[in-house]
């Protein structure tokens, strides 16, 4: 016998809904750390307390509505004030609140106990990237969005980790207690990695503490969770947790890179070498505001192509990049970029998009400027 067409439609919709529901996550994730598990357990404890309260309250309400409805001839009782009821609705909520407060307080104490860390990492928010500094290790770097611009502008298909991928992830060893010292160099940001149950505001002039200990290697992703400007959505966090031996190897490589970068400052660079490096620096650091072809986003972000700055005196151009411009969105990159990268990006801007000035800034000149500023 042929089924009614509405039945087939219902089965089809149910199938679609079931498939979509399989991809949904309607609860918190347990996370990957001791603290995240404690937060998840606390969440479930409070959830089930609320479920029990809901069942009792709605059960009593529907029982009263059904068994004491007017159509059965029920007459409302006439009384005013009841000492028993007053005592019950004072004591019962108090007991419930205590039952919630005890595990919540224990979890909060654990979350804020950042004492005796194995590693200290300073996390500094910038518009719109993160800077990580391993205190006492002479290792520091910026972590920038790595999603290609063509994906952002819908010229290519979105990748699996669209807007959640970076060029240099924060790297941690498994089993180590890591303390994060979170601050900001410009506006308020928020460093948030859900799998760690870590979310701390990065506030200029303040340092907020957080900590984690991860026991499972892997990649963990997060985002800036504070609206921090036009590119707030382009400020992801990626943490790579490695085995201790792999972490030590990585740390050694970063120290070697830092030493090599210092050597590059004294190298005699050619114009073409600086332009090539500056191209990479520009498309990592400057492209969001000044755009790929230097056309900018006037009036907030002026064009560099044919601009008075990029084609004017080289000293003024270097000064703008190094010190920024007060009262505008132009940040100071003197402390954000290395001597080599500042020299490279200034040289690139003066010789790209038809500017063709043919001059260059050397890393030695930038180093001299930094040394003069520090006196």
Secondary structure as GFF3:
##gff-version 3
##sequence-region A 1 375
A	DSSP	alpha_helix	5	23	.	.	.	ID=ss1
A	DSSP	alpha_helix	34	67	.	.	.	ID=ss2
A	DSSP	three_ten_helix	70	72	.	.	.	ID=ss3
A	DSSP	alpha_helix	83	111	.	.	.	ID=ss4
A	DSSP	beta_strand	119	126	.	.	.	ID=ss5
A	DSSP	beta_strand	129	134	.	.	.	ID=ss6
A	DSSP	beta_strand	139	143	.	.	.	ID=ss7
A	DSSP	alpha_helix	149	152	.	.	.	ID=ss8
A	DSSP	beta_strand	170	173	.	.	.	ID=ss9
A	DSSP	beta_strand	178	184	.	.	.	ID=ss10
A	DSSP	beta_strand	189	193	.	.	.	ID=ss11
A	DSSP	three_ten_helix	194	196	.	.	.	ID=ss12
A	DSSP	beta_strand	198	202	.	.	.	ID=ss13
A	DSSP	beta_strand	208	212	.	.	.	ID=ss14
A	DSSP	beta_strand	218	224	.	.	.	ID=ss15
A	DSSP	three_ten_helix	232	234	.	.	.	ID=ss16
A	DSSP	beta_strand	236	242	.	.	.	ID=ss17
A	DSSP	alpha_helix	244	265	.	.	.	ID=ss18
A	DSSP	alpha_helix	271	281	.	.	.	ID=ss19
A	DSSP	pi_helix	282	286	.	.	.	ID=ss20
A	DSSP	alpha_helix	287	290	.	.	.	ID=ss21
A	DSSP	alpha_helix	308	311	.	.	.	ID=ss22
A	DSSP	alpha_helix	314	323	.	.	.	ID=ss23
A	DSSP	alpha_helix	339	350	.	.	.	ID=ss24
A	DSSP	alpha_helix	363	374	.	.	.	ID=ss25
###
